Amino acid sequence: MKIISTKVHGILDYLVGVILIASPWLFNFADGSAKMWIPIILGGSALVYSLMTNYELGAVKTLSMKTH
């Protein structure tokens, strides 16, 4: 059963990635520590696996939606 379409899922994936990357500056904890770098790395990872997913918004399309 699909709750949302894969296109909406893709939009949310990219949105979450960008928000994670921006969160240290949005919430004022950009001090160079691990608490800053962890969401940046997680957001970058989310963007990379989203680009690699086989759905409408994927660029490389090597990961199946199930694997994603």
C-alpha positions as CSV (number, residue, x, y, z in Angstrom):
1,M,0.0,0.0,0.0
2,K,1.4,3.4,-1.0
3,I,0.7,6.3,1.2
4,I,2.5,8.8,-1.0
5,S,3.7,8.7,-4.5
6,T,7.3,8.2,-5.4
7,K,7.5,11.8,-6.8
8,V,6.3,13.2,-3.4
9,H,8.7,10.9,-1.7
10,G,11.5,12.2,-3.8
11,I,10.6,15.9,-3.1
12,L,10.6,15.1,0.7
13,D,13.9,13.3,0.4
14,Y,15.6,16.3,-1.1
15,L,13.9,18.7,1.3
16,V,15.0,16.7,4.3
17,G,18.6,16.6,3.0
18,V,18.7,20.4,2.5
19,I,17.2,21.1,5.9
20,L,19.7,18.8,7.6
21,I,22.6,20.5,5.9
22,A,21.2,24.0,6.8
23,S,20.2,23.1,10.4
24,P,23.4,24.1,12.1
25,W,22.9,27.7,10.8
26,L,19.1,27.7,11.2
27,F,19.3,26.6,14.8
28,N,22.6,28.4,15.8
29,F,24.9,25.5,16.5
30,A,27.4,26.0,13.7
31,D,30.5,25.9,15.9
32,G,32.7,23.3,14.1
33,S,31.9,20.5,16.5
34,A,30.5,17.1,15.9
35,K,27.0,18.4,16.6
36,M,27.4,20.6,13.6
37,W,29.0,18.1,11.2
38,I,26.7,15.1,11.9
39,P,23.5,16.7,10.4
40,I,25.6,18.0,7.5
41,I,27.0,14.6,6.7
42,L,23.6,12.9,7.1
43,G,22.0,15.6,4.8
44,G,24.6,15.1,2.2
45,S,24.2,11.3,2.4
46,A,20.4,11.7,2.0
47,L,21.0,13.8,-1.1
48,V,23.4,11.3,-2.6
49,Y,21.2,8.2,-2.1
50,S,18.2,10.2,-3.4
51,L,20.1,11.0,-6.5
52,M,20.9,7.3,-6.9
53,T,17.3,6.1,-6.4
54,N,15.3,4.7,-9.3
55,Y,12.3,7.2,-9.1
56,E,11.2,10.3,-11.0
57,L,13.7,12.6,-9.3
58,G,16.7,10.2,-9.3
59,A,19.6,11.1,-11.5
60,V,21.7,7.9,-11.6
61,K,18.9,5.4,-10.8
62,T,21.0,2.6,-9.5
63,L,19.1,1.9,-6.2
64,S,15.7,0.4,-6.3
65,M,12.9,2.1,-4.4
66,K,12.8,-0.9,-2.0
67,T,16.5,-0.6,-1.2
68,H,16.1,3.1,-0.8
